[in-house]
Amino acid sequence: APEELLGRTIVVVANLKPAKLMGIESQGMVLAAGDKDVVSLLFLPDDALPGTKVK
């Protein structure tokens, strides 16, 4: 749910070619991982700063 993202640091892939998803233009995506049954967003530690590189 969107409220789960409040106050959290997440990984966003930005500057993607714009695409319409469910009728809304998207220019980026949040990074998630999982299998066919479970998908989870990737959250960074609370002390991670904006712009931290993902390796």
PDB file with SEQRES, HELIX, SHEET and CRYST1 records, atoms N, CA, C and O in Angstrom:
SEQRES   1 A   55  ALA PRO GLU GLU LEU LEU GLY ARG THR ILE VAL VAL VAL          
SEQRES   2 A   55  ALA ASN LEU LYS PRO ALA LYS LEU MET GLY ILE GLU SER          
SEQRES   3 A   55  GLN GLY MET VAL LEU ALA ALA GLY ASP LYS ASP VAL VAL          
SEQRES   4 A   55  SER LEU LEU PHE LEU PRO ASP ASP ALA LEU PRO GLY THR          
SEQRES   5 A   55  LYS VAL LYS                                                  
HELIX    1 AA1 PRO A    2  LEU A    5  5                                   4    
SHEET    1 AA1 2 VAL A  12  VAL A  13  0                                        
SHEET    2 AA1 2 MET A  29  VAL A  30 -1                                        
SHEET    1 AA2 2 ALA A  19  LEU A  21  0                                        
SHEET    2 AA2 2 ILE A  24  SER A  26 -1                                        
SHEET    1 AA3 2 ALA A  32  GLY A  34  0                                        
SHEET    2 AA3 2 VAL A  39  LEU A  41 -1                                        
CRYST1    1.000    1.000    1.000  90.00  90.00  90.00 P 1           1          
ATOM      1  N   ALA A   1       0.842  -1.181   0.000  1.00  0.00           N  
ATOM      2  CA  ALA A   1       0.000   0.000   0.000  1.00  0.00           C  
ATOM      3  C   ALA A   1       0.887   1.245   0.000  1.00  0.00           C  
ATOM      4  O   ALA A   1       1.963   1.228   0.598  1.00  0.00           O  
ATOM      5  N   PRO A   2       0.465   2.303  -0.646  1.00  0.00           N  
ATOM      6  CA  PRO A   2       1.289   3.519  -0.729  1.00  0.00           C  
ATOM      7  C   PRO A   2       1.744   4.052   0.627  1.00  0.00           C  
ATOM      8  O   PRO A   2       2.850   4.581   0.740  1.00  0.00           O  
ATOM      9  N   GLU A   3       0.912   3.921   1.652  1.00  0.00           N  
ATOM     10  CA  GLU A   3       1.297   4.456   2.965  1.00  0.00           C  
ATOM     11  C   GLU A   3       2.506   3.728   3.546  1.00  0.00           C  
ATOM     12  O   GLU A   3       3.164   4.263   4.439  1.00  0.00           O  
ATOM     13  N   GLU A   4       2.816   2.529   3.066  1.00  0.00           N  
ATOM     14  CA  GLU A   4       3.996   1.795   3.526  1.00  0.00           C  
ATOM     15  C   GLU A   4       5.290   2.480   3.096  1.00  0.00           C  
ATOM     16  O   GLU A   4       6.348   2.215   3.667  1.00  0.00           O  
ATOM     17  N   LEU A   5       5.217   3.359   2.093  1.00  0.00           N  
ATOM     18  CA  LEU A   5       6.409   4.037   1.583  1.00  0.00           C  
ATOM     19  C   LEU A   5       6.732   5.312   2.344  1.00  0.00           C  
ATOM     20  O   LEU A   5       7.849   5.818   2.238  1.00  0.00           O  
ATOM     21  N   LEU A   6       5.788   5.842   3.106  1.00  0.00           N  
ATOM     22  CA  LEU A   6       6.007   7.098   3.823  1.00  0.00           C  
ATOM     23  C   LEU A   6       7.157   6.965   4.808  1.00  0.00           C  
ATOM     24  O   LEU A   6       7.172   6.064   5.646  1.00  0.00           O  
ATOM     25  N   GLY A   7       8.124   7.874   4.696  1.00  0.00           N  
ATOM     26  CA  GLY A   7       9.254   7.881   5.612  1.00  0.00           C  
ATOM     27  C   GLY A   7      10.297   6.820   5.335  1.00  0.00           C  
ATOM     28  O   GLY A   7      11.254   6.691   6.098  1.00  0.00           O  
ATOM     29  N   ARG A   8      10.141   6.054   4.263  1.00  0.00           N  
ATOM     30  CA  ARG A   8      11.084   4.982   3.937  1.00  0.00           C  
ATOM     31  C   ARG A   8      11.964   5.410   2.773  1.00  0.00           C  
ATOM     32  O   ARG A   8      11.566   6.252   1.968  1.00  0.00           O  
ATOM     33  N   THR A   9      13.154   4.835   2.679  1.00  0.00           N  
ATOM     34  CA  THR A   9      14.047   5.065   1.549  1.00  0.00           C  
ATOM     35  C   THR A   9      13.961   3.848   0.643  1.00  0.00           C  
ATOM     36  O   THR A   9      14.233   2.724   1.067  1.00  0.00           O  
ATOM     37  N   ILE A  10      13.578   4.083  -0.618  1.00  0.00           N  
ATOM     38  CA  ILE A  10      13.423   2.990  -1.571  1.00  0.00           C  
ATOM     39  C   ILE A  10      14.359   3.207  -2.751  1.00  0.00           C  
ATOM     40  O   ILE A  10      14.919   4.290  -2.919  1.00  0.00           O  
ATOM     41  N   VAL A  11      14.525   2.177  -3.565  1.00  0.00           N  
ATOM     42  CA  VAL A  11      15.345   2.261  -4.765  1.00  0.00           C  
ATOM     43  C   VAL A  11      14.432   2.581  -5.938  1.00  0.00           C  
ATOM     44  O   VAL A  11      13.453   1.876  -6.185  1.00  0.00           O  
ATOM     45  N   VAL A  12      14.761   3.653  -6.663  1.00  0.00           N  
ATOM     46  CA  VAL A  12      13.979   4.068  -7.829  1.00  0.00           C  
ATOM     47  C   VAL A  12      14.892   4.075  -9.046  1.00  0.00           C  
ATOM     48  O   VAL A  12      15.988   4.635  -9.008  1.00  0.00           O  
ATOM     49  N   VAL A  13      14.432   3.449 -10.129  1.00  0.00           N  
ATOM     50  CA  VAL A  13      15.128   3.516 -11.409  1.00  0.00           C  
ATOM     51  C   VAL A  13      14.458   4.647 -12.176  1.00  0.00           C  
ATOM     52  O   VAL A  13      13.277   4.560 -12.511  1.00  0.00           O  
ATOM     53  N   ALA A  14      15.211   5.710 -12.455  1.00  0.00           N  
ATOM     54  CA  ALA A  14      14.641   6.914 -13.062  1.00  0.00           C  
ATOM     55  C   ALA A  14      15.184   7.136 -14.469  1.00  0.00           C  
ATOM     56  O   ALA A  14      16.075   6.424 -14.932  1.00  0.00           O  
ATOM     57  N   ASN A  15      14.621   8.145 -15.136  1.00  0.00           N  
ATOM     58  CA  ASN A  15      15.023   8.541 -16.482  1.00  0.00           C  
ATOM     59  C   ASN A  15      14.790   7.441 -17.508  1.00  0.00           C  
ATOM     60  O   ASN A  15      15.536   7.326 -18.481  1.00  0.00           O  
ATOM     61  N   LEU A  16      13.765   6.641 -17.294  1.00  0.00           N  
ATOM     62  CA  LEU A  16      13.389   5.629 -18.275  1.00  0.00           C  
ATOM     63  C   LEU A  16      12.587   6.281 -19.387  1.00  0.00           C  
ATOM     64  O   LEU A  16      12.023   7.360 -19.203  1.00  0.00           O  
ATOM     65  N   LYS A  17      12.537   5.634 -20.531  1.00  0.00           N  
ATOM     66  CA  LYS A  17      11.693   6.120 -21.615  1.00  0.00           C  
ATOM     67  C   LYS A  17      10.256   6.140 -21.093  1.00  0.00           C  
ATOM     68  O   LYS A  17       9.783   5.133 -20.565  1.00  0.00           O  
ATOM     69  N   PRO A  18       9.555   7.269 -21.233  1.00  0.00           N  
ATOM     70  CA  PRO A  18       8.174   7.331 -20.735  1.00  0.00           C  
ATOM     71  C   PRO A  18       7.301   6.235 -21.347  1.00  0.00           C  
ATOM     72  O   PRO A  18       7.392   5.944 -22.540  1.00  0.00           O  
ATOM     73  N   ALA A  19       6.464   5.641 -20.519  1.00  0.00           N  
ATOM     74  CA  ALA A  19       5.533   4.604 -20.965  1.00  0.00           C  
ATOM     75  C   ALA A  19       4.240   4.764 -20.186  1.00  0.00           C  
ATOM     76  O   ALA A  19       4.258   5.168 -19.024  1.00  0.00           O  
ATOM     77  N   LYS A  20       3.121   4.451 -20.819  1.00  0.00           N  
ATOM     78  CA  LYS A  20       1.830   4.506 -20.119  1.00  0.00           C  
ATOM     79  C   LYS A  20       1.578   3.163 -19.448  1.00  0.00           C  
ATOM     80  O   LYS A  20       1.577   2.117 -20.098  1.00  0.00           O  
ATOM     81  N   LEU A  21       1.365   3.209 -18.145  1.00  0.00           N  
ATOM     82  CA  LEU A  21       1.041   2.022 -17.359  1.00  0.00           C  
ATOM     83  C   LEU A  21      -0.277   2.291 -16.666  1.00  0.00           C  
ATOM     84  O   LEU A  21      -0.383   3.216 -15.860  1.00  0.00           O  
ATOM     85  N   MET A  22      -1.275   1.493 -16.973  1.00  0.00           N  
ATOM     86  CA  MET A  22      -2.610   1.666 -16.405  1.00  0.00           C  
ATOM     87  C   MET A  22      -3.133   3.081 -16.663  1.00  0.00           C  
ATOM     88  O   MET A  22      -3.823   3.661 -15.824  1.00  0.00           O  
ATOM     89  N   GLY A  23      -2.791   3.636 -17.852  1.00  0.00           N  
ATOM     90  CA  GLY A  23      -3.293   4.940 -18.245  1.00  0.00           C  
ATOM     91  C   GLY A  23      -2.537   6.131 -17.683  1.00  0.00           C  
ATOM     92  O   GLY A  23      -2.923   7.274 -17.926  1.00  0.00           O  
ATOM     93  N   ILE A  24      -1.461   5.886 -16.934  1.00  0.00           N  
ATOM     94  CA  ILE A  24      -0.678   6.962 -16.323  1.00  0.00           C  
ATOM     95  C   ILE A  24       0.742   6.903 -16.873  1.00  0.00           C  
ATOM     96  O   ILE A  24       1.344   5.831 -16.942  1.00  0.00           O  
ATOM     97  N   GLU A  25       1.284   8.082 -17.272  1.00  0.00           N  
ATOM     98  CA  GLU A  25       2.650   8.099 -17.784  1.00  0.00           C  
ATOM     99  C   GLU A  25       3.647   7.824 -16.666  1.00  0.00           C  
ATOM    100  O   GLU A  25       3.603   8.450 -15.607  1.00  0.00           O  
ATOM    101  N   SER A  26       4.545   6.880 -16.918  1.00  0.00           N  
ATOM    102  CA  SER A  26       5.592   6.521 -15.969  1.00  0.00           C  
ATOM    103  C   SER A  26       6.945   6.846 -16.582  1.00  0.00           C  
ATOM    104  O   SER A  26       7.185   6.551 -17.752  1.00  0.00           O  
ATOM    105  N   GLN A  27       7.833   7.453 -15.797  1.00  0.00           N  
ATOM    106  CA  GLN A  27       9.193   7.733 -16.242  1.00  0.00           C  
ATOM    107  C   GLN A  27      10.208   7.073 -15.318  1.00  0.00           C  
ATOM    108  O   GLN A  27      11.406   7.338 -15.425  1.00  0.00           O  
ATOM    109  N   GLY A  28       9.749   6.231 -14.426  1.00  0.00           N  
ATOM    110  CA  GLY A  28      10.636   5.538 -13.508  1.00  0.00           C  
ATOM    111  C   GLY A  28       9.908   4.383 -12.854  1.00  0.00           C  
ATOM    112  O   GLY A  28       8.691   4.248 -12.982  1.00  0.00           O  
ATOM    113  N   MET A  29      10.659   3.550 -12.152  1.00  0.00           N  
ATOM    114  CA  MET A  29      10.068   2.394 -11.472  1.00  0.00           C  
ATOM    115  C   MET A  29      10.766   2.185 -10.138  1.00  0.00           C  
ATOM    116  O   MET A  29      11.945   2.503  -9.984  1.00  0.00           O  
ATOM    117  N   VAL A  30      10.031   1.651  -9.183  1.00  0.00           N  
ATOM    118  CA  VAL A  30      10.651   1.242  -7.924  1.00  0.00           C  
ATOM    119  C   VAL A  30      11.231  -0.149  -8.136  1.00  0.00           C  
ATOM    120  O   VAL A  30      10.697  -0.930  -8.924  1.00  0.00           O  
ATOM    121  N   LEU A  31      12.313  -0.465  -7.443  1.00  0.00           N  
ATOM    122  CA  LEU A  31      12.976  -1.747  -7.597  1.00  0.00           C  
ATOM    123  C   LEU A  31      12.395  -2.739  -6.595  1.00  0.00           C  
ATOM    124  O   LEU A  31      12.289  -2.454  -5.402  1.00  0.00           O  
ATOM    125  N   ALA A  32      12.023  -3.902  -7.104  1.00  0.00           N  
ATOM    126  CA  ALA A  32      11.444  -4.954  -6.271  1.00  0.00           C  
ATOM    127  C   ALA A  32      12.067  -6.287  -6.658  1.00  0.00           C  
ATOM    128  O   ALA A  32      12.667  -6.417  -7.725  1.00  0.00           O  
ATOM    129  N   ALA A  33      11.920  -7.267  -5.789  1.00  0.00           N  
ATOM    130  CA  ALA A  33      12.441  -8.605  -6.058  1.00  0.00           C  
ATOM    131  C   ALA A  33      11.448  -9.631  -5.544  1.00  0.00           C  
ATOM    132  O   ALA A  33      10.647  -9.344  -4.655  1.00  0.00           O  
ATOM    133  N   GLY A  34      11.506 -10.815  -6.102  1.00  0.00           N  
ATOM    134  CA  GLY A  34      10.635 -11.876  -5.633  1.00  0.00           C  
ATOM    135  C   GLY A  34      10.493 -12.977  -6.656  1.00  0.00           C  
ATOM    136  O   GLY A  34      11.251 -13.060  -7.622  1.00  0.00           O  
ATOM    137  N   ASP A  35       9.505 -13.820  -6.423  1.00  0.00           N  
ATOM    138  CA  ASP A  35       9.210 -14.898  -7.359  1.00  0.00           C  
ATOM    139  C   ASP A  35       7.771 -14.736  -7.819  1.00  0.00           C  
ATOM    140  O   ASP A  35       7.180 -13.674  -7.626  1.00  0.00           O  
ATOM    141  N   LYS A  36       7.200 -15.764  -8.419  1.00  0.00           N  
ATOM    142  CA  LYS A  36       5.844 -15.629  -8.966  1.00  0.00           C  
ATOM    143  C   LYS A  36       4.781 -15.453  -7.888  1.00  0.00           C  
ATOM    144  O   LYS A  36       3.684 -14.980  -8.185  1.00  0.00           O  
ATOM    145  N   ASP A  37       5.078 -15.819  -6.651  1.00  0.00           N  
ATOM    146  CA  ASP A  37       4.083 -15.737  -5.579  1.00  0.00           C  
ATOM    147  C   ASP A  37       4.258 -14.526  -4.661  1.00  0.00           C  
ATOM    148  O   ASP A  37       3.277 -14.008  -4.127  1.00  0.00           O  
ATOM    149  N   VAL A  38       5.491 -14.076  -4.478  1.00  0.00           N  
ATOM    150  CA  VAL A  38       5.767 -12.996  -3.526  1.00  0.00           C  
ATOM    151  C   VAL A  38       6.688 -11.969  -4.179  1.00  0.00           C  
ATOM    152  O   VAL A  38       7.724 -12.321  -4.742  1.00  0.00           O  
ATOM    153  N   VAL A  39       6.303 -10.708  -4.100  1.00  0.00           N  
ATOM    154  CA  VAL A  39       7.146  -9.614  -4.590  1.00  0.00           C  
ATOM    155  C   VAL A  39       7.270  -8.593  -3.466  1.00  0.00           C  
ATOM    156  O   VAL A  39       6.273  -8.212  -2.853  1.00  0.00           O  
ATOM    157  N   SER A  40       8.494  -8.155  -3.200  1.00  0.00           N  
ATOM    158  CA  SER A  40       8.744  -7.182  -2.137  1.00  0.00           C  
ATOM    159  C   SER A  40       9.567  -6.027  -2.677  1.00  0.00           C  
ATOM    160  O   SER A  40      10.489  -6.227  -3.468  1.00  0.00           O  
ATOM    161  N   LEU A  41       9.230  -4.812  -2.244  1.00  0.00           N  
ATOM    162  CA  LEU A  41      10.049  -3.656  -2.577  1.00  0.00           C  
ATOM    163  C   LEU A  41      11.376  -3.753  -1.845  1.00  0.00           C  
ATOM    164  O   LEU A  41      11.457  -4.321  -0.756  1.00  0.00           O  
ATOM    165  N   LEU A  42      12.416  -3.193  -2.452  1.00  0.00           N  
ATOM    166  CA  LEU A  42      13.711  -3.149  -1.800  1.00  0.00           C  
ATOM    167  C   LEU A  42      13.817  -1.849  -1.018  1.00  0.00           C  
ATOM    168  O   LEU A  42      13.799  -0.765  -1.603  1.00  0.00           O  
ATOM    169  N   PHE A  43      13.926  -1.952   0.289  1.00  0.00           N  
ATOM    170  CA  PHE A  43      14.088  -0.797   1.165  1.00  0.00           C  
ATOM    171  C   PHE A  43      15.551  -0.700   1.573  1.00  0.00           C  
ATOM    172  O   PHE A  43      16.213  -1.716   1.786  1.00  0.00           O  
ATOM    173  N   LEU A  44      16.046   0.512   1.679  1.00  0.00           N  
ATOM    174  CA  LEU A  44      17.415   0.739   2.120  1.00  0.00           C  
ATOM    175  C   LEU A  44      17.435   0.955   3.626  1.00  0.00           C  
ATOM    176  O   LEU A  44      16.404   1.261   4.225  1.00  0.00           O  
ATOM    177  N   PRO A  45      18.611   0.796   4.242  1.00  0.00           N  
ATOM    178  CA  PRO A  45      18.711   1.073   5.676  1.00  0.00           C  
ATOM    179  C   PRO A  45      18.315   2.519   5.966  1.00  0.00           C  
ATOM    180  O   PRO A  45      18.436   3.387   5.101  1.00  0.00           O  
ATOM    181  N   ASP A  46      17.851   2.767   7.165  1.00  0.00           N  
ATOM    182  CA  ASP A  46      17.390   4.104   7.549  1.00  0.00           C  
ATOM    183  C   ASP A  46      18.474   5.168   7.415  1.00  0.00           C  
ATOM    184  O   ASP A  46      18.159   6.341   7.215  1.00  0.00           O  
ATOM    185  N   ASP A  47      19.761   4.776   7.522  1.00  0.00           N  
ATOM    186  CA  ASP A  47      20.835   5.769   7.442  1.00  0.00           C  
ATOM    187  C   ASP A  47      21.348   5.986   6.015  1.00  0.00           C  
ATOM    188  O   ASP A  47      22.293   6.750   5.820  1.00  0.00           O  
ATOM    189  N   ALA A  48      20.750   5.336   5.019  1.00  0.00           N  
ATOM    190  CA  ALA A  48      21.165   5.526   3.626  1.00  0.00           C  
ATOM    191  C   ALA A  48      20.755   6.918   3.151  1.00  0.00           C  
ATOM    192  O   ALA A  48      19.655   7.386   3.444  1.00  0.00           O  
ATOM    193  N   LEU A  49      21.639   7.564   2.426  1.00  0.00           N  
ATOM    194  CA  LEU A  49      21.384   8.910   1.928  1.00  0.00           C  
ATOM    195  C   LEU A  49      20.837   8.862   0.506  1.00  0.00           C  
ATOM    196  O   LEU A  49      21.154   7.938  -0.243  1.00  0.00           O  
ATOM    197  N   PRO A  50      20.021   9.843   0.122  1.00  0.00           N  
ATOM    198  CA  PRO A  50      19.571   9.914  -1.270  1.00  0.00           C  
ATOM    199  C   PRO A  50      20.781   9.938  -2.205  1.00  0.00           C  
ATOM    200  O   PRO A  50      21.761  10.636  -1.943  1.00  0.00           O  
ATOM    201  N   GLY A  51      20.709   9.182  -3.283  1.00  0.00           N  
ATOM    202  CA  GLY A  51      21.811   9.106  -4.239  1.00  0.00           C  
ATOM    203  C   GLY A  51      22.777   7.972  -3.968  1.00  0.00           C  
ATOM    204  O   GLY A  51      23.720   7.773  -4.734  1.00  0.00           O  
ATOM    205  N   THR A  52      22.564   7.216  -2.883  1.00  0.00           N  
ATOM    206  CA  THR A  52      23.416   6.071  -2.593  1.00  0.00           C  
ATOM    207  C   THR A  52      23.378   5.110  -3.775  1.00  0.00           C  
ATOM    208  O   THR A  52      22.303   4.797  -4.286  1.00  0.00           O  
ATOM    209  N   LYS A  53      24.554   4.636  -4.215  1.00  0.00           N  
ATOM    210  CA  LYS A  53      24.620   3.730  -5.361  1.00  0.00           C  
ATOM    211  C   LYS A  53      24.246   2.317  -4.944  1.00  0.00           C  
ATOM    212  O   LYS A  53      24.618   1.848  -3.868  1.00  0.00           O  
ATOM    213  N   VAL A  54      23.507   1.652  -5.813  1.00  0.00           N  
ATOM    214  CA  VAL A  54      23.140   0.250  -5.607  1.00  0.00           C  
ATOM    215  C   VAL A  54      24.126  -0.592  -6.399  1.00  0.00           C  
ATOM    216  O   VAL A  54      24.341  -0.345  -7.585  1.00  0.00           O  
ATOM    217  N   LYS A  55      24.723  -1.576  -5.758  1.00  0.00           N  
ATOM    218  CA  LYS A  55      25.707  -2.433  -6.451  1.00  0.00           C  
ATOM    219  C   LYS A  55      25.240  -3.862  -6.452  1.00  0.00           C  
ATOM    220  O   LYS A  55      25.925  -4.735  -6.985  1.00  0.00           O  
TER     221      LYS A  55                                                      
END                                                                             
